[in-house]
């Protein structure tokens, strides 16, 4: 068979591979617990809080146990549908302890400037390979990370601050590249000038940013709206919408057109029928209207209960 015979067209549909970077207290673990039938690998001291009473978790003592657990899960999923690592930056010290023990070093810096992190990156790929096999079996993967603010050296202008994962860049980079979706979770806040100072308002709602910005690290390959509520059910639904047949997306978007104002509906219909869009662009529009409809439903319920 010629290799050209193996060329195929269309997207690869697989279980989601998600990294969620979040500020402290935003609800990363709670979001993980709302994923389909999850099991946690806890780098911290387990899952604390009554909301996790029925959530299965495993707290490893070392790096080797993490690899073994993922291997066992790949052999027998035990009915679990999602693996959550909570958090990647708390698992990171186990990785460093492992490579240091193997090299008879006391800490990661003993390898020499930057060399220890290169060795750790190679070992981290052992976990990545196992997660890849697990994901190929249909398991959702959610990697949680705490955030940090880091100054970016901008070669074309002024330096600026940026939210990113607390994990060392060499380690987080390989996981970030592997994931189809990197979400930045934060409180829904805004600032307003009060004289010479700015005051912060809001903070009750929780949202995720799905696309990259100078202010945060994020990406997605599913055509998600740029901002979504921190609701894993809605996010997973939107991800699924980005993986369905294009004809199904067109049909759903046509349904939304019927509810638009006449002038908006005319432009939307011309855009859809013109066909000068990608599947991702269509999925993003569908997901945007899904989110708007969910918000409208919530507002109506709150008004009715108010």
C-alpha positions in Angstrom: 0.0 0.0 0.0 1.3 3.5 -0.9 1.6 5.9 1.9 -0.6 8.3 0.0 -3.4 5.8 0.5 -3.3 6.6 4.2 -4.1 10.3 3.7 -7.4 11.2 5.4 -9.5 14.3 5.6 -11.3 15.8 8.6 -10.6 16.3 12.2 -9.4 13.7 14.7 -12.0 13.2 17.4 -10.7 12.2 20.8 -11.4 12.6 24.5 -10.5 16.2 25.6 -7.0 16.9 27.0 -7.3 20.0 29.1 -5.0 22.1 31.2 -6.6 24.6 33.6 -4.4 27.3 35.1 -6.3 29.2 37.9 -5.8 31.8 40.6 -5.9 30.6 44.2 -9.4 29.7 45.4 -11.2 30.0 42.1 -12.5 26.4 42.3 -10.1 24.3 40.2 -10.6 21.1 42.2 -14.4 21.7 42.3 -14.3 22.0 38.5 -12.4 18.8 38.3 -14.9 17.0 40.5 -17.7 18.0 38.1 -16.0 16.3 35.1 -17.6 13.0 33.9 -16.9 10.2 36.5 -13.5 11.6 37.7 -10.6 10.1 39.7 -8.0 12.4 41.1 -4.2 12.1 41.5 -3.7 14.6 44.4 -0.3 16.2 44.7 -1.5 18.0 47.8 -3.0 16.4 50.9 -6.1 14.9 49.3 -9.4 16.6 48.5 -10.6 18.8 51.4 -14.2 19.8 51.7 -17.7 18.2 51.9 -18.2 18.7 48.2 -15.6 15.9 47.6 -17.2 13.3 49.9 -18.0 11.0 47.0 -15.0 11.9 44.7 -12.4 9.1 44.4 -8.8 10.2 44.8 -5.3 8.8 45.1 -2.4 10.5 46.9 0.9 9.2 45.7 4.0 9.1 47.9 6.5 9.5 45.0 6.9 9.9 41.3 7.0 6.2 40.6 3.6 5.7 42.2 2.1 8.3 39.8 3.5 6.5 36.8 2.3 3.1 38.2 -1.2 4.5 38.9 -1.6 5.8 35.3 -0.4 2.5 34.0 -2.9 0.6 36.1 -5.7 2.9 35.0 -4.8 2.4 31.3 -5.1 -1.4 31.9 -8.4 -1.2 33.7 -10.3 2.1 33.9 -12.5 0.9 36.7 -15.3 2.8 35.1 -13.6 6.2 35.4 -14.0 8.5 32.5 -11.7 11.4 33.6 -8.3 11.6 35.2 -7.6 14.8 37.1 -4.1 15.7 38.3 -4.5 18.2 41.2 -2.2 20.0 40.8 0.7 19.7 38.3 2.8 22.1 40.3 2.4 20.1 43.5 3.4 16.9 41.6 6.4 18.7 40.3 8.5 18.3 43.5 8.1 14.6 43.3 9.5 14.7 39.8 12.6 16.6 41.0 13.0 14.3 44.0 13.0 11.3 41.6 15.6 12.6 39.2 17.8 13.8 42.0 17.7 10.4 43.7 18.6 8.7 40.5 21.6 11.0 40.0 22.7 11.1 43.7 22.0 14.9 43.9 20.5 16.7 46.8 18.5 19.1 44.7 17.7 20.0 41.1 20.3 22.8 41.0 23.1 20.4 41.7 23.0 19.3 38.1 24.5 22.6 37.0 22.8 25.7 35.6 19.5 24.7 34.0 20.7 21.1 33.4 18.5 19.6 36.1 15.3 20.9 34.5 16.3 19.3 31.2 16.7 15.9 32.9 13.4 16.5 34.7 11.7 17.3 31.4 12.9 14.0 29.9 11.5 12.2 32.9 8.2 14.2 32.7 7.8 12.8 29.2 7.4 9.4 30.8 4.2 10.6 32.4 3.1 12.4 29.2 3.5 9.1 27.2 1.3 7.3 29.8 -1.3 10.0 29.7 -1.3 9.8 25.9 -2.0 6.1 26.0 -4.8 6.6 28.6 -6.3 9.4 26.5 -6.2 7.1 23.4 -8.4 4.7 25.4 -11.1 7.4 25.7 -10.2 8.9 29.0 -10.6 12.7 29.5 -7.5 14.3 31.0 -7.6 17.4 33.2 -4.4 18.9 34.4 -4.9 21.6 37.1 -2.2 24.2 37.8 -1.9 27.1 40.2 -1.1 30.4 38.5 1.7 32.9 39.0 2.3 36.4 37.7 5.5 36.6 35.7 7.1 39.5 33.9 7.5 38.9 30.1 10.5 40.4 28.4 9.0 42.0 25.3 11.5 42.5 22.5 9.2 44.8 20.6 8.1 47.1 23.4 7.7 47.5 27.1 7.8 44.5 29.4 4.5 43.4 30.9 3.0 41.1 33.6 1.4 37.8 32.5 -0.5 35.0 34.3 1.0 31.6 33.6 1.4 28.2 35.2 3.5 27.9 38.4 5.2 24.8 36.9 8.7 25.4 35.6 8.5 26.5 31.9 10.5 23.5 30.6 8.1 21.1 32.3 4.8 22.9 31.8 5.7 23.5 28.1 5.5 19.9 27.1 2.1 19.4 28.8 0.8 22.6 27.4 1.7 21.7 23.9 0.1 18.2 24.3 -3.2 19.6 25.6 -5.9 20.6 23.1 -7.2 23.2 25.5 -5.5 25.5 28.1 -8.0 27.5 30.2 -7.2 30.3 32.5 -9.7 30.4 35.4 -10.2 33.7 37.3 -12.8 35.6 39.3 -15.0 37.9 37.1 -13.7 41.3 38.2 -13.3 44.8 36.7 -11.7 48.0 37.8 -12.9 51.5 37.8 -10.9 54.8 38.3 -11.6 56.6 41.6 -9.5 59.7 41.4 -5.9 58.6 41.1 -6.6 55.1 42.2 -8.4 52.1 40.6 -11.0 50.2 42.6 -11.9 46.5 41.9 -15.5 45.4 41.7 -17.2 42.1 41.2 -15.4 38.9 42.1 -18.5 36.7 42.8 -18.6 35.1 39.4 -16.0 32.7 38.1 -15.0 32.5 34.4 -12.4 30.9 32.1 -10.5 32.6 29.3 -10.1 30.3 26.4 -7.8 32.2 24.0 -4.3 33.6 24.5 -3.9 37.2 25.7 -0.9 39.3 26.8 -2.4 39.0 30.3 -2.8 35.2 30.5 -1.8 31.9 29.0 -4.7 30.1 27.2 -5.6 28.3 24.0 -8.2 26.0 22.5 -8.6 23.9 19.3 -12.4 23.6 19.7 -13.6 27.0 18.6 -14.7 27.9 22.2 -16.0 31.4 23.0 -13.3 33.6 24.3 -14.9 33.8 27.8 -17.1 31.1 29.4 -18.5 30.5 32.9 -16.3 28.2 35.0 -18.8 25.3 34.4 -17.2 22.1 33.2 -20.5 20.8 32.0 -21.0 23.7 29.7 -17.3 23.6 28.6 -17.4 19.9 27.8 -20.7 20.5 25.9 -19.0 23.2 23.9 -16.0 21.0 23.2 -18.3 18.3 21.9 -20.0 20.9 19.7 -16.7 21.6 18.2 -16.2 18.0 17.3 -19.5 17.2 15.7 -20.3 16.9 12.0 -20.1 20.2 10.2 -23.7 19.7 8.8 -24.9 19.4 12.4 -23.2 22.7 13.3 -24.8 24.4 10.3 -28.2 23.1 11.3 -27.8 24.3 14.9 -26.6 27.8 13.7 -29.5 28.1 11.4 -31.8 27.5 14.4 -30.1 30.5 16.2 -30.6 32.7 13.1 -34.3 32.4 13.4 -34.2 34.1 16.8 -32.0 37.0 15.7 -33.1 40.5 14.8 -33.9 40.8 11.1 -30.8 42.8 10.1 -28.5 40.5 12.1 -30.2 37.4 10.8 -29.7 38.6 7.2 -26.0 39.0 7.7 -25.7 35.7 9.6 -27.5 33.9 6.8 -25.3 35.4 4.1 -22.2 34.5 6.1 -23.4 30.9 6.5 -24.5 30.4 2.9 -21.3 32.1 1.6 -19.2 29.2 2.9 -16.1 31.4 3.5 -15.6 30.0 7.0 -13.7 27.3 8.7 -15.3 24.6 10.8 -13.6 26.1 13.9 -15.1 29.5 13.1 -18.6 28.0 12.8 -18.1 26.0 16.0 -17.1 29.2 17.8 -20.2 31.0 16.7 -22.4 28.0 17.7 -20.7 27.8 21.1 -21.1 31.6 21.6 -24.9 31.4 21.1 -25.0 28.3 23.4 -23.4 30.3 26.1 -25.7 33.3 25.5 -28.7 31.1 25.7 -27.5 29.5 28.9 -26.9 32.9 30.4 -30.4 34.1 29.3 -32.0 31.0 30.9 -30.1 31.7 34.1 -31.2 35.4 34.1 -34.8 34.4 33.6 -34.7 31.9 36.4 -33.2 34.4 38.8 -35.8 37.0 37.7 -38.6 34.5 38.4 -37.2 33.6 41.8 -36.4 37.2 42.6 
